[in-house]
Amino acid sequence: KLYLPSLEVELVQSFHADAISSVITAPKSHVTVTTSLDGTVRAWNSEDHESSSTPELYSRRFNSPATCAVWLPTTADIEGNSFVVGFQDGVVRVLSRCVDSFALQRAFKTHTCAITDVGVSPDGKVLACTGSDGTVFFN
């Protein structure tokens, strides 16, 4: 908000500072996660967007732009709280949604270039990711 005539500025809502690269919805809750080229991963309350409180629950910044994401199937995480994020530096991170933050479960470098997409098999046993150089990684 901009207050006139004093020109005081009040932050009403925080958003990503660069392009949003993915949006994924939790399989068992009203949470939506967005990733951005600004390196942030943000959790949003997608059910209560009409209230006066901020819909953003929390966020976490990484040193590389986040390029893509996919939620893990409930066969891999019965609570439905974990998801995979690919980054421009070739790193894949598995994050879990906690009460007030994201917990890093695992990180590994699959490519020497940007991750362009990530996918998980329905049984949660196979992770696949693609790189901007045209390669595919299976785990």
N, C-alpha and C positions, 0 to 999 in steps of 0.2 A: 504494500500500500504506500502511496505517496500522499503525505499530508500537506495541504496548501494552507496558508502561504509559507509555512515554516520550511517546507521541502524535506521534512523528516521522512525517512524510509523505514518501513517495517516489513520484515520477511513474513509473508503469509504462508507460503508453501515452498519447500525445497524440492527441486527436481534435478534431473541429470544435467550436467554441464556440456554434454555432447550428444551425439545421436544415440538413440536406444537401439541396441542390437538384437535383443530378444525379450519376449514376454512369455512367462510360463505360469500355469495355475496349479496350485497344490491339489493332489488327488483326494485329500480327506479334510480340507479346511477351506476357509474363505480367504486364503492368502494368495496373492499374486506376486511373483518376483520378476523384476526387470533388470537387465544388464545393459551396460552402456560402454561406448568407446572412451568415456572419461575414466574408466577403471572401476566404477562402482557397481555393486550389486545391491539392490534395494528390495525390501519386503513391504508389501502394501496390504492393508485390510480392504479387500475388494467387496465386502458385504456392506460395511457401514460408511459408504462414501457420501452420505447425505448429512452426517453429523457435523457439528462445528469443530470437532477435533480433527487433527491431521490424519489422513489415511495412511501416511507412511509409518510403519512400525519401527524399522531400523535399517541401517545400511552399513556396508563395509567397502573400503577402498583398497584396490590392489595396484601394484606398480605397473601393470600392463593393461591396455584396453581389453575389456571383455567382449568377445565377438559372437558367442552363441551359448545356448543353455538347453538342458532337457531335464525334466523331473524323472527321478528313478521310479520304476514301477513298484507297487506295493509288495510285489514278490521279493524285491531286494531290500525294501525298508517298509516293514509292516505299518509303521506309524505314518508313513507318507510325508516325512520331513526332509528327505535328502534329494539333492539334485546335483547335476554336473555342469560345470561352466568351462568353456574353452576360451583361451586368451590369445592375443596377438603375438605373444612371445613363444608360442608353441606349448605352453603349459596347460594341463587339464587339472582342475580342482574339483573335488567332491566336497560339497558343503552341506551341513545340516542346519535346519532352522530350529533355533532354541527359543526360549521365552522372550529374550530381549536382545539377541544377537545371532550371528551365523558362526558355527563352529567348523573349522577346517578339519575334515576327516582324512583326506588324502590329497596329495599333489604329485604329479609326475609329468615329465616332459616327453611328449610324444612326437613332436615335429620341431624342425629348425626354422619353421615359418609360422605364419598365423594359422590358428585353427579356424576353419570355416564352418564346420558343423559337427555336432555330436549326436550320437544315438545310442540307445540301450535296448537290448532285446527284451521282449515281454517277460521272460523269466529272470531278468536282471543279471544274467551270467556273462553276457557279452557287451562290451563297450566298443563302439567304433567311432573314430573321428577322422575328419578329412582336413588336409592342409591346403593352403593357397597354392602350393606347388603341384597339386594334382595327386598327392599320395593319400593312401588310406591306412590307418592304424587300427588293429584289432587287439583287444586285451581280453 
